[in-house]
């Protein structure tokens, strides 16, 4: 299982508070707990050549995790198309928090992916609404995050294939915070928590969901379908 954690890695360089919370970067923190779960993990960041996503790396990646926020527009369109094609070919994709507005996610969803937001350090209660799903295993009826950025409905995404989590915020809003989609041969999971100014990715429930999602998103040798003009499987009587 080869996992790549992609992060634009800008807040950590420009904001002292974020650097204190995530001294190895958000990507480093996520990579650490995934390594503890015995995955093979590499990281990639925006300012590396090809944004760290070479053709060879993408080819061998089973699951790509994407975190972005302030630099969505700096992601090269050619890289976006390569990531999108790898998802269609069967690579799993996990989009975290403000990655909802990334070029990759918006292209795969075909919608604006906009929402309401507010940064007020309020409590988030994340409800598990599909307790039988592999991604929700080990998660109780709900878990709480002491401080988070609020995301609120309406969330401009297509109707999910599966809705796994719904969040309630202290200010009263709700949000579809865990949703799955299938595109081509690839599986996609969007997971809302993870604003950079809060230590969300150290919380055990958040880590458990991401570990579960990596296992779920890996392609399990699904068949490669052939398209276009096809020869008959049986003799056709003329």
C-alpha positions in Angstrom: 0.0 0.0 0.0 1.8 3.1 -1.2 0.3 6.4 0.1 1.4 9.9 -0.8 0.4 12.9 1.4 0.2 16.1 -0.6 0.2 19.5 1.2 0.7 23.0 -0.2 2.9 23.6 3.0 2.5 27.4 2.9 0.8 28.1 6.3 3.5 26.3 8.1 6.2 28.5 6.5 4.3 31.8 6.9 2.4 31.5 10.2 4.3 30.9 13.5 1.3 29.5 15.2 0.8 26.9 12.5 4.5 26.0 12.6 4.3 25.4 16.3 1.3 23.1 15.9 2.7 21.2 12.9 6.5 21.6 13.1 7.0 18.9 10.4 4.1 20.3 8.4 0.5 19.0 8.2 1.8 16.4 5.7 4.5 15.3 8.1 2.0 14.8 10.9 -0.4 12.8 8.7 2.5 10.8 7.3 3.7 9.9 10.8 0.4 8.3 11.9 0.0 6.5 8.6 3.5 5.1 8.9 2.5 3.8 12.4 -0.4 2.1 10.7 2.2 0.3 8.6 1.6 2.0 5.2 4.4 2.9 2.9 4.2 6.7 3.0 5.8 9.5 1.0 5.0 13.3 1.1 4.9 15.9 -1.6 4.4 19.7 -1.5 3.5 22.5 -3.7 6.9 24.2 -4.1 8.7 21.0 -5.2 9.3 20.4 -8.9 6.0 19.1 -10.4 4.5 19.9 -7.0 6.3 16.7 -5.8 4.1 14.6 -8.0 6.3 13.1 -10.7 4.8 10.7 -13.3 6.7 7.8 -11.7 5.4 8.6 -8.2 1.8 9.0 -9.3 2.0 5.7 -11.2 3.0 3.8 -8.1 0.6 5.6 -5.7 -2.3 3.6 -4.4 -3.9 6.4 -2.4 -3.2 10.2 -2.6 -4.2 12.4 0.3 -4.7 16.1 -0.6 -4.6 19.2 1.8 -4.6 22.7 0.3 -6.0 26.1 1.3 -4.4 29.4 0.3 -2.6 28.4 -2.9 -5.2 26.4 -4.9 -4.7 28.6 -8.0 -0.9 27.9 -8.0 -1.4 24.2 -8.7 -0.4 23.6 -12.3 -3.3 22.5 -14.6 -1.1 19.8 -16.1 -0.6 18.2 -12.7 -4.3 18.5 -12.0 -5.1 16.6 -15.1 -2.6 13.9 -14.3 -4.0 13.4 -10.8 -7.5 13.3 -12.2 -6.6 10.7 -14.8 -4.9 8.5 -12.1 -8.1 8.7 -10.1 -10.1 7.6 -13.1 -7.6 4.8 -13.6 -8.1 3.6 -10.1 -6.0 5.6 -7.6 -7.8 6.4 -4.4 -8.1 10.1 -3.4 -8.7 11.5 0.1 -9.5 15.2 0.1 -9.2 16.9 3.5 -10.7 20.1 4.9 -10.2 23.1 2.6 -9.1 20.8 -0.2 -12.8 20.9 -1.1 -11.9 24.0 -3.2 -8.8 22.5 -4.9 -8.7 22.3 -8.7 -8.5 18.5 -8.4 -11.6 18.0 -6.3 -13.7 20.6 -8.2 -12.7 19.0 -11.5 -13.7 15.5 -10.3 -17.0 16.8 -8.8 -18.0 19.0 -11.7 -19.5 21.6 -9.3 -18.3 24.8 -7.5 -17.8 23.0 -4.2 -18.5 26.2 -2.2 -19.8 26.5 1.3 -20.3 28.8 4.3 -17.3 29.2 6.8 -16.4 30.9 10.0 -13.2 30.7 12.0 -14.3 31.2 15.6 -12.7 28.3 17.5 -16.0 26.6 18.1 -16.8 23.0 19.1 -17.6 20.5 16.3 -19.6 17.4 17.0 -19.1 14.8 14.2 -22.0 12.4 13.9 -21.4 8.9 12.5 -24.5 8.3 10.2 -23.3 5.1 8.6 -21.9 2.9 11.4 -21.6 -0.2 9.1 -19.2 1.5 6.6 -15.5 0.5 6.6 -14.4 4.2 7.0 -16.4 4.6 10.2 -15.1 1.5 12.0 -13.8 2.2 15.5 -15.8 5.4 15.6 -18.7 5.7 18.1 -22.0 7.4 17.6 -20.1 10.7 17.4 -16.9 12.4 18.4 -16.2 16.0 19.3 -13.4 18.3 18.2 -12.9 21.0 20.9 -12.0 23.9 18.4 -12.4 24.0 14.7 -13.3 26.2 11.8 -17.0 26.0 10.9 -18.1 24.8 7.5 -21.9 25.1 6.9 -24.5 24.1 4.3 -25.2 24.4 1.6 -22.1 22.5 0.4 -22.1 22.7 -3.4 -21.2 19.1 -4.3 -23.0 16.4 -6.2 -25.1 14.0 -4.1 -22.6 11.7 -2.5 -22.6 8.0 -3.2 -22.4 7.5 0.6 -22.8 10.0 3.4 -20.8 8.9 6.5 -20.5 11.9 8.8 -22.6 15.0 9.5 -21.1 17.8 11.7 -22.9 20.1 14.1 -21.2 23.3 15.2 -21.5 25.4 18.3 -22.9 28.3 16.3 -25.7 26.1 15.0 -24.7 25.1 11.5 -24.6 21.6 10.1 -22.4 20.2 7.4 -22.0 16.9 5.4 -18.4 16.3 6.6 -17.7 12.8 5.4 -18.8 11.7 1.9 -17.7 9.2 -0.7 -17.8 9.3 -4.5 -16.7 7.0 -7.3 -15.2 8.4 -10.5 -14.1 5.9 -13.2 -12.2 3.1 -11.3 -11.2 5.4 -8.5 -12.8 6.0 -5.0 -12.8 9.4 -3.4 -13.4 10.4 0.2 -13.9 13.9 1.4 -13.4 14.5 5.1 -14.0 18.0 6.6 -11.9 18.4 9.8 -8.4 19.9 9.7 -8.1 23.7 9.8 -4.4 24.6 10.1 -4.6 26.7 13.3 -6.0 23.8 15.4 -4.3 20.5 16.3 -7.0 18.4 14.7 -4.8 15.9 13.0 -3.4 14.7 16.4 -6.9 13.6 17.5 -7.2 9.8 17.6 -10.7 9.7 16.0 -9.6 11.9 13.1 -6.5 9.7 12.6 -8.7 6.6 12.7 -11.0 7.9 10.0 -8.1 8.7 7.7 -6.4 5.3 8.3 -9.7 3.6 7.6 -10.2 5.7 4.5 -6.8 4.8 3.1 -7.7 1.1 3.4 -11.1 1.7 1.7 -9.8 3.9 -1.1 -7.2 1.4 -2.4 -8.2 -0.2 -5.7 -8.7 -3.9 -5.3 -7.9 -5.1 -8.8 -11.2 -4.0 -10.3 -11.5 -4.9 -14.0 -10.2 -2.5 -16.7 -13.1 -1.9 -19.1 -12.6 -1.6 -22.8 -14.4 1.2 -24.6 -15.1 2.1 -28.2 -15.7 -0.3 -31.1 -15.9 -3.9 -29.8 -15.6 -7.2 -31.5 -18.4 -9.7 -30.8 -17.9 -12.4 -28.1 -20.1 -14.9 -30.0 -20.6 -15.6 -33.7 -23.3 -13.3 -35.2 -25.5 -15.1 -37.7 -25.8 -13.1 -40.9 
